[in-house]
């Protein structure tokens, strides 16, 4: 199974002798291998032998993100696994690094989780917040993933 996450989440694992990467799914932790990463786009590709449910990319089925679209940010803020917040897409930036701006609340621990549309398809990978401003950003999957060979 391949998994996209935010590159800053696995930053320490990019160094020789860095920590192991573990994926948490329903309370179970499984090992993953870091395949590729791009800090400019804040995207990393992981592989695991575990059978995990997959989500399609919105762009694969013609649902590119648009301003005003409903989205949900999934993550584990403050260790609260699998929480969801919702909002709308405020802006889509196609220039590198490609970003999706949303008002779906994100907190520390949301990074690396998916930003999904109303069809349950991934439009981005939760990346960062401009603190105190209510501006939340996800790396756009379509453009950012092209930076990695394996996507």
C-alpha positions as a Markdown table, in Angstrom:
| # | Residue | x | y | z |
|---|---|---|---|---|
| 1 | Unk | 0.0 | 0.0 | 0.0 |
| 2 | Unk | 1.3 | 3.5 | -0.8 |
| 3 | Unk | 0.5 | 6.4 | 1.4 |
| 4 | Unk | 1.0 | 10.2 | 0.9 |
| 5 | Unk | 1.7 | 12.3 | 3.8 |
| 6 | Unk | 3.3 | 15.7 | 4.6 |
| 7 | Unk | 7.1 | 15.7 | 4.2 |
| 8 | Unk | 7.6 | 17.8 | 7.4 |
| 9 | Unk | 5.9 | 15.0 | 9.4 |
| 10 | Unk | 8.6 | 12.5 | 8.4 |
| 11 | Unk | 11.5 | 15.0 | 8.4 |
| 12 | Unk | 13.6 | 13.2 | 11.0 |
| 13 | Unk | 13.3 | 9.9 | 9.1 |
| 14 | Unk | 15.1 | 11.4 | 6.1 |
| 15 | Unk | 18.4 | 11.3 | 7.9 |
| 16 | Unk | 20.6 | 8.2 | 8.2 |
| 17 | Unk | 19.8 | 6.5 | 11.4 |
| 18 | Unk | 16.6 | 8.4 | 11.8 |
| 19 | Unk | 13.5 | 7.0 | 13.5 |
| 20 | Unk | 11.3 | 4.3 | 12.1 |
| 21 | Unk | 8.1 | 5.4 | 10.5 |
| 22 | Unk | 4.9 | 3.9 | 11.9 |
| 23 | Unk | 1.4 | 4.3 | 10.5 |
| 24 | Unk | -1.5 | 4.2 | 12.9 |
| 25 | Unk | -4.7 | 2.7 | 11.7 |
| 26 | Unk | -7.6 | 1.9 | 14.1 |
| 27 | Unk | -5.2 | 1.8 | 17.1 |
| 28 | Unk | -2.8 | -0.6 | 15.4 |
| 29 | Unk | 0.7 | 0.6 | 14.4 |
| 30 | Unk | 2.4 | -0.8 | 11.3 |
| 31 | Unk | 5.9 | -0.1 | 9.9 |
| 32 | Unk | 6.2 | 1.9 | 6.7 |
| 33 | Unk | 9.2 | 2.7 | 4.4 |
| 34 | Unk | 10.0 | 6.2 | 3.2 |
| 35 | Unk | 10.2 | 6.0 | -0.6 |
| 36 | Unk | 10.4 | 9.7 | -1.7 |
| 37 | Unk | 9.9 | 13.1 | -0.4 |
| 38 | Unk | 9.8 | 16.7 | -1.6 |
| 39 | Unk | 10.1 | 19.4 | 1.1 |
| 40 | Unk | 9.2 | 22.2 | -1.4 |
| 41 | Unk | 5.8 | 20.7 | -2.0 |
| 42 | Unk | 5.6 | 19.2 | 1.5 |
| 43 | Unk | 4.7 | 15.7 | 0.1 |
| 44 | Unk | 6.2 | 12.3 | 1.0 |
| 45 | Unk | 5.5 | 8.9 | -0.3 |
| 46 | Unk | 5.5 | 5.9 | 2.1 |
| 47 | Unk | 5.0 | 2.2 | 1.5 |
| 48 | Unk | 3.7 | -0.5 | 3.8 |
| 49 | Unk | 3.0 | -4.1 | 3.5 |
| 50 | Unk | -0.2 | -3.7 | 5.6 |
| 51 | Unk | -3.5 | -3.8 | 3.8 |
| 52 | Unk | -5.0 | -0.4 | 4.4 |
| 53 | Unk | -8.1 | 1.2 | 2.8 |
| 54 | Unk | -7.3 | 3.6 | 0.0 |
| 55 | Unk | -8.9 | 6.8 | -1.1 |
| 56 | Unk | -8.9 | 7.9 | -4.8 |
| 57 | Unk | -7.4 | 11.1 | -5.9 |
| 58 | Unk | -10.2 | 13.6 | -6.9 |
| 59 | Unk | -8.3 | 14.4 | -10.1 |
| 60 | Unk | -8.4 | 10.8 | -11.2 |
| 61 | Unk | -12.2 | 10.9 | -11.6 |
| 62 | Unk | -12.6 | 14.5 | -12.8 |
| 63 | Unk | -13.3 | 16.2 | -9.5 |
| 64 | Unk | -10.5 | 18.8 | -9.4 |
| 65 | Unk | -10.8 | 21.1 | -6.3 |
| 66 | Unk | -12.7 | 24.4 | -6.9 |
| 67 | Unk | -13.4 | 27.4 | -4.7 |
| 68 | Unk | -16.5 | 26.9 | -2.7 |
| 69 | Unk | -16.3 | 23.0 | -2.7 |
| 70 | Unk | -17.0 | 21.3 | 0.6 |
| 71 | Unk | -14.0 | 19.6 | 2.1 |
| 72 | Unk | -13.1 | 17.7 | 5.3 |
| 73 | Unk | -9.7 | 17.6 | 6.9 |
| 74 | Unk | -8.9 | 14.3 | 8.6 |
| 75 | Unk | -6.1 | 13.9 | 11.1 |
| 76 | Unk | -5.1 | 13.2 | 14.6 |
| 77 | Unk | -4.7 | 16.6 | 16.3 |
| 78 | Unk | -3.2 | 16.4 | 19.7 |
| 79 | Unk | -3.2 | 12.6 | 19.4 |
| 80 | Unk | -7.0 | 12.4 | 18.9 |
| 81 | Unk | -6.9 | 9.8 | 16.1 |
| 82 | Unk | -9.3 | 10.1 | 13.2 |
| 83 | Unk | -10.9 | 13.4 | 13.9 |
| 84 | Unk | -12.6 | 15.4 | 11.1 |
| 85 | Unk | -13.3 | 19.0 | 10.6 |
| 86 | Unk | -15.2 | 20.5 | 7.6 |
| 87 | Unk | -15.2 | 23.6 | 5.6 |
| 88 | Unk | -15.0 | 24.9 | 2.1 |
| 89 | Unk | -12.1 | 25.5 | -0.3 |
| 90 | Unk | -11.2 | 29.2 | -0.2 |
| 91 | Unk | -8.6 | 29.2 | -2.9 |
| 92 | Unk | -6.6 | 26.9 | -5.2 |
| 93 | Unk | -3.0 | 27.9 | -5.9 |
| 94 | Unk | -1.6 | 26.1 | -8.9 |
| 95 | Unk | 1.9 | 27.7 | -8.9 |
| 96 | Unk | 4.6 | 25.7 | -7.1 |
| 97 | Unk | 4.1 | 24.8 | -4.4 |
| 98 | Unk | 0.5 | 23.9 | -5.3 |
| 99 | Unk | -1.8 | 24.5 | -2.4 |
| 100 | Unk | -5.5 | 24.2 | -1.5 |
| 101 | Unk | -6.6 | 26.9 | 1.0 |
| 102 | Unk | -9.6 | 25.9 | 3.3 |
| 103 | Unk | -11.4 | 27.1 | 6.3 |
| 104 | Unk | -11.6 | 23.6 | 7.6 |
| 105 | Unk | -9.9 | 23.9 | 11.0 |
| 106 | Unk | -6.5 | 22.2 | 11.3 |
| 107 | Unk | -4.4 | 21.8 | 14.5 |
| 108 | Unk | -1.0 | 20.2 | 15.3 |
| 109 | Unk | -1.5 | 16.6 | 14.3 |
| 110 | Unk | -3.7 | 17.2 | 11.3 |
| 111 | Unk | -0.5 | 17.4 | 9.1 |
| 112 | Unk | -0.2 | 14.5 | 6.7 |
| 113 | Unk | -3.8 | 13.6 | 6.8 |
| 114 | Unk | -6.1 | 13.8 | 3.8 |
| 115 | Unk | -8.2 | 16.8 | 2.8 |
| 116 | Unk | -11.2 | 15.1 | 1.1 |
| 117 | Unk | -14.0 | 16.4 | -1.1 |
| 118 | Unk | -17.7 | 15.5 | -0.8 |
| 119 | Unk | -17.1 | 12.3 | -2.8 |
| 120 | Unk | -14.6 | 11.0 | -0.3 |
| 121 | Unk | -11.7 | 11.7 | -2.8 |
| 122 | Unk | -8.4 | 13.2 | -1.8 |
| 123 | Unk | -7.8 | 16.8 | -3.0 |
| 124 | Unk | -4.8 | 17.5 | -0.8 |
| 125 | Unk | -2.5 | 16.5 | 2.1 |
| 126 | Unk | -3.0 | 18.7 | 5.2 |
| 127 | Unk | 0.1 | 20.8 | 5.6 |
| 128 | Unk | 0.1 | 24.0 | 7.6 |
| 129 | Unk | -1.9 | 26.8 | 9.3 |
| 130 | Unk | -1.3 | 30.5 | 9.5 |
| 131 | Unk | -1.8 | 30.5 | 13.2 |
| 132 | Unk | -4.6 | 32.7 | 14.6 |
| 133 | Unk | -5.7 | 33.7 | 11.1 |
| 134 | Unk | -8.0 | 30.7 | 10.2 |
| 135 | Unk | -6.0 | 30.1 | 7.1 |
| 136 | Unk | -5.4 | 26.4 | 6.6 |
| 137 | Unk | -3.5 | 24.8 | 3.7 |
| 138 | Unk | -3.1 | 21.4 | 2.1 |
| 139 | Unk | -0.6 | 20.4 | -0.5 |
| 140 | Unk | -2.6 | 19.9 | -3.7 |
| 141 | Unk | -2.3 | 16.3 | -4.6 |
| 142 | Unk | -2.5 | 16.6 | -8.4 |
| 143 | Unk | 0.4 | 19.1 | -8.8 |
| 144 | Unk | 2.5 | 18.2 | -5.8 |
| 145 | Unk | 2.3 | 14.4 | -6.4 |
| 146 | Unk | 3.8 | 15.0 | -9.9 |
| 147 | Unk | 7.0 | 16.0 | -8.0 |
| 148 | Unk | 7.4 | 12.4 | -6.9 |
| 149 | Unk | 8.2 | 9.7 | -9.5 |
| 150 | Unk | 6.1 | 7.0 | -7.9 |
| 151 | Unk | 2.7 | 8.9 | -7.6 |
